[in-house]
Amino acid sequence: MNLNNIHNIYFIGIGGIGMSALARYFYANKKEVAGYDKTRSDITDSLEDLGLKVHFEDAIANIDAKFRDASKTLVVYTPAVPKNHSELNYFINNGFNVLKRSQVLGLITENTFCLAVSGTHGKTTTTSILGHLMNICNVPVTAFLGGISENYNSNLILNGTEVSVVEADEFDRSFLTLSPNIACITSMDADHLDIYGNATELIKSFVDFSKRVKSNGKLFVKNGLPIKGITYGIEDDSDYSIQNIKIQNGTYVFDVKTPKTVLENLQFNLPGRHNLSNALIALAMAVEYGCPHQQLAKALASYKGVKRRFTYHIKTENLVFIDDYAHHPEEINAVHQAVREMYPNKRVLAIFQPHLYSRTRDFADDFGKSLSQFDEVFLLEIYAAREMPIEGITSTWLLNKIDNPNKKLVSKKDLIPQIHLSHAQVILTIGAGDIGEEVKHIKKELSIAS
């Protein structure tokens, strides 16, 4: 398909973080863009502010007439949309080009120099860092981000079309639509077992992705993963390695050993060893692309982060409030490591909303261990997302897996009163569901109280 011949792009699930980045991209390229989403959000509001038409009721009558010409319209949908969705079926049954988001991303990037970030954890932050580095180094880049960059207040960086930076998402095997020139694999922990069935199949998909890298391309892998490539790691013998780590005024200062040289006294402001690892691989990919070292050092120091990735909302001497997207036990462990490193002597309350019944079931014991590390735990009800309930899989069941005397099940309406009863000095909200919508209310209440 030649996207140049398409005039209209209609999105089903336009409010998704990846979908909205594509919508912004096509709108910036002078296409007619509109779409449907299940619920209004900050993202859909921002799209409407641009001038895009978005509606929230699944009804064929809501599809504007200009998007009903199959010869001029491309329909993009997310796998989270149910198969009985009436608008989706209207387009399928009437001969439209209907593609998944990942397929469209493959079409956009196939004629660019593509840098792709894969892995079960760290994709969004790494992609955001890499996009920022390339942009500051004035590379003609388009970067599609899986989160809202604090530097750009957007999930799209648009500085040209010759180079693309993308998240290579393993969900639904989406990343197998890409053919990158430079790629990385940050991690291969078991996840999305509702799609893969078992960890072996997940690992196989990453092997398949590694084979998608172009024959003259380069693949980076985190040291210790069972796939061959250029290695990277922290304080080890990797091809790219971070050395001499110090913390000065809440900022990491470190050296990076590359195969050819040592970059000294680099600065990075995000807390946590997992974020140091993300910064390292983004830097390594930019170095291999050919970005100047001096500009890279300045760009890395100016990186601000991604919303809902260890995002500070209150940061005072007596109270800290942080929000994070972590929804897998390993991600919760990374958040715990970061918060203990930054606040070693303070009491920490973790408020966690489990995401998906299947993920809660598959990793219940590991969730129990990761959450048990905090001083206090509030557990919200499971966020279903695309799933129907699974018998016996509840937050009450998960609560029993947490070995911590200071734990309780809390409803959203009781959340703020319960927080007021806590003596924690550091409060974390964690999860990939709609817990993010509670953050502004919590921030407002805590700001008044403090």
Secondary structure, 3 states (H helix, E strand, C coil): CCHHHCCEEEEECCCCHHHHHHHHHHHHCCCEEEEECCCCCHHHHHHHHHCCEEECCCCHHHCCHHHCCCCCEEEEECCCCCCCCHHHHHHHHCCCEEEEHHHHHHHHHCCCEEEEEECCCCHHHHHHHHHHHHHHCCCCEEEEEEEEECCCCEEEEECCCCEEEEEECCHHHHHHHCCCCEEEECCCCCCCHHHHCCHHHHHHHHHHHHCCCCCCCEEEEECCCCCCCEEEEECCCCCEEEEEEEEECCEEEEEEECCCCEEEEEEECCCCHHHHHHHHHHHHHHHHHCCCHHHHHHHHHCCCCECCCCEEEEECCCCEEEEECCCCHHHHHHHHHHHHHHCCCCCEEEEECCECHHHHHHCHHHHHHHHHCCCEEEECCCECCCCCCCCCCCHHHHHCCCCCCCEEECCHHHHHHHHHHCCCCEEEEECCCHHHHHHHHHHHHHHHHC
